């Protein structure tokens, strides 16, 4: 497929806004508007993948986000997994990477999937 231009992307976005009120879960998949909505959505997805990629979070970002979600301090996490608060700070700041044993504890304590911790 050829490269999607900014103009095509903007047209697709506008057309999606027009089609969303018309197409719902009860609209047949072969309905003209449903087909067009799918096509416009694919254009937007392809353009955004190329121009606005979402990178996988780093280990530091995963830990920081999880701490915020759990409303837990670095000190509380340190106590929970048995390391010093400064060590947790090293992980959060990106100055150090956790060992496999600590990564396992971080995953179970913070609810981070092992795949995310490994960058998969």
LINLIN-V510673 format. One record per residue. N is the residue number from 1. NEAR is the number of other C-alpha atoms within 8 Angstrom. Layout:
<<N	NEAR> <N	NEAR>>
This chain:
<<1	2> <2	3> <3	4> <4	9> <5	7> <6	6> <7	6> <8	9> <9	12> <10	8> <11	8> <12	12> <13	11> <14	8> <15	10> <16	11> <17	8> <18	8> <19	10> <20	9> <21	7> <22	7> <23	11> <24	7> <25	4> <26	5> <27	8> <28	6> <29	6> <30	6> <31	8> <32	6> <33	9> <34	12> <35	10> <36	8> <37	13> <38	8> <39	8> <40	12> <41	11> <42	8> <43	12> <44	11> <45	8> <46	9> <47	12> <48	9> <49	9> <50	7> <51	6> <52	7> <53	7> <54	5> <55	4> <56	5> <57	8> <58	7> <59	12> <60	11> <61	9> <62	11> <63	12> <64	9> <65	8> <66	11> <67	12> <68	8> <69	7> <70	7> <71	6> <72	9> <73	7> <74	10> <75	9> <76	8> <77	12> <78	13> <79	10> <80	7> <81	10> <82	6> <83	8> <84	9> <85	11> <86	6> <87	9> <88	13> <89	9> <90	11> <91	14> <92	12> <93	8> <94	9> <95	7> <96	7> <97	8> <98	8> <99	6> <100	6> <101	7> <102	9> <103	10> <104	9> <105	9> <106	12> <107	12> <108	8> <109	10> <110	10> <111	8> <112	12> <113	7> <114	8> <115	7> <116	8> <117	12> <118	6> <119	9> <120	5>>
